Structures are given as C-alpha cells and as structure tokens.
Amino acid sequence: MTAAALPKPDRRTIDIRPGRSLGKLELEELWQYRELLYFLVLRELKIRYRQAAIGAAWALIQPILAVAIFSVVFGHFAKMPSGGVPYPIFAFTAVLPWMYFAEAVRRGSTGLVSDSDLIRKIYFPRLLVPLAMVAAPLIDFAAGFVVLLAMLVWYQVEITPYIFLLPLFLLVALSLSLSVALWLAPLSVRFRDVVHALPFVIQVWMYASPVAYPMAIVPERWRLLYSLNPMVGVIEGFRWVLLRDGHPDFRAIAISCVIISACLAGGLVYFKKMERSFADVI
C-alpha cells in the first residue's frame, strides 16, 4: 500500500466546555455521568468517617446528643410547649431534618473548593459536585431516622399512615439544601469568606427556625414574616407527618415550597453562569 493510499489521521480537536446558554441545563449530561455521582457520594462517606475511632456511629451520636441538650435546656428549664408529646420526640422531629440541612449546605457550599484539584484537571458536569455533597448526608439522615422510630415506640407515640408523606418533605429539604449550595458554592470559589461565615449563618438560622420551640409561640402578626424562612415549612411538615400534631400551618409550608422553587431555579441559572470560570479562579 502506497503512502498516498494510507488514511489521513483525524486532526479534529474536540473542545469540551460548559455551554453558553443559560436556558439549557444539560440534564442529559448529568445522566450520562450518573456513575461518577455515585462514586463522589461514596467518597464523601468514606472521607467523613475515615480515621474516626467509632466510625459511622457518629451519625447516631450527634442527633441524640443534640436532642438531649435541647431537652434539658428548652424542655426542662425553659419549659417550652411541645404540643402534648414528650419533648425529646418533639425536638427530634426537628433536629433530624435540621442536621441534614446544615450538613448538606456546609458540604455543598464548600465542595467546589475542596475538589479544586479534580475540577482543574478533568471535565465533568460541575453540578455533580453540589449534588453529591447534598446527597451524601442522606445516609446520616437514614441512621437518625431509625433512632427516631425506636424513640416513637419507646414513648408509645402512635405512628400514623401520614409517615408515608415523609419522603415528600425530605425532598423539599433536599431541594432547599441544593438551592443554597448552588448559590454559595460559586461564591466560595471567589471569596473564601463564605467558608468562615457559613458556620455562624447556619447557627443563627437554626435559632430562627422552630427546632427547639413550636411555631405556635410566634405572635400571629409575625407569622407571615416568620414563614419566609423556608425551613419553617420543612420542619412543620416533618412534625405533622411524624406526630400528626393537629393542623400544621399549611400557609407556611406553601410559602416555603414557593421560595425553595424560586431559589432552586435561580441557583441553577447562577451556577451555570459561573461554571465557566471555576477552573480559572479556584
């Protein structure tokens, strides 16, 4: 075969970069990289409990200790009302979604910075990083939920069929965590102040949410303003499906869902807009 008959090498260059269109979120590409999402979640779980003397038992110890402290301070000394249910149960039904939210926001907001080497070296949909960081704490939530079920049996609190609505409110909590992470993660790439300010913000946010106290103690004239905190609807929903605590404030739940939907949509657009500069700035 002569040299002229040999096939010419393909010299095309494939340039892989995020798209310019803000309206196209490229969700089909996320599906193509679903295995990477799985391994990112698995890596997060291994890193979290690596070299820990008691390992994954921390997923059980942390909510139990938090509930114990709340029960002593707010239940025993402050005499917070608990709607006729034992205060440890009342607190646990809020501590569980709150701890998931706080951990998911913390990881999701700083995930791009902690994975800076990976982002600089290879291409993959950057949205996978906050998705993995938000999904990983679900394992801790599942472990804590088993403890909560055991406490419901111990305190002889009736488990109603409303508990099957729990995944719906867990999805709302996940959506809120992801929306916050999508806004803060790009900011943390440019400004490391986010890493330092986030623990304080989460702490203040907890006391502004009905974790240790019921929403009923909030004066009626402030209820609407108070409901603008999207975690109010999440916690109200959790307490309703787990304790069947009368009639929850469905207005607060509806307001939370609307705010979360708007923040999630805006966060996706903002994240995609900033995505092109991650590797250069991080």
Secondary structure, DSSP 4 states (H G I P E B T S, - for coil): --GGGSPPP----------S-TT---HHHHHHTHHHHHHHHHHHHHHHHTT-TTGGGHHHHHHHHHHHHHIIIIIIIS----TTS-HHHHHHHHHHHHHHHHHHHHHHHHHHHHTHHHHHHS---TTHHHHHHHHTTHHHHHHHHHHHHHHHHHTT----GGGGGHHHHHHHHHHHHHHHHHHHHHHHHH-THHHHHHHHHHHHHHHTTTTSS-GGGS-GGGHHHHTTSHHHHHHHHHHHHHH--SS--HHHHHHHHHHHHHHHHHHHHHHHHHHTTHHHH-
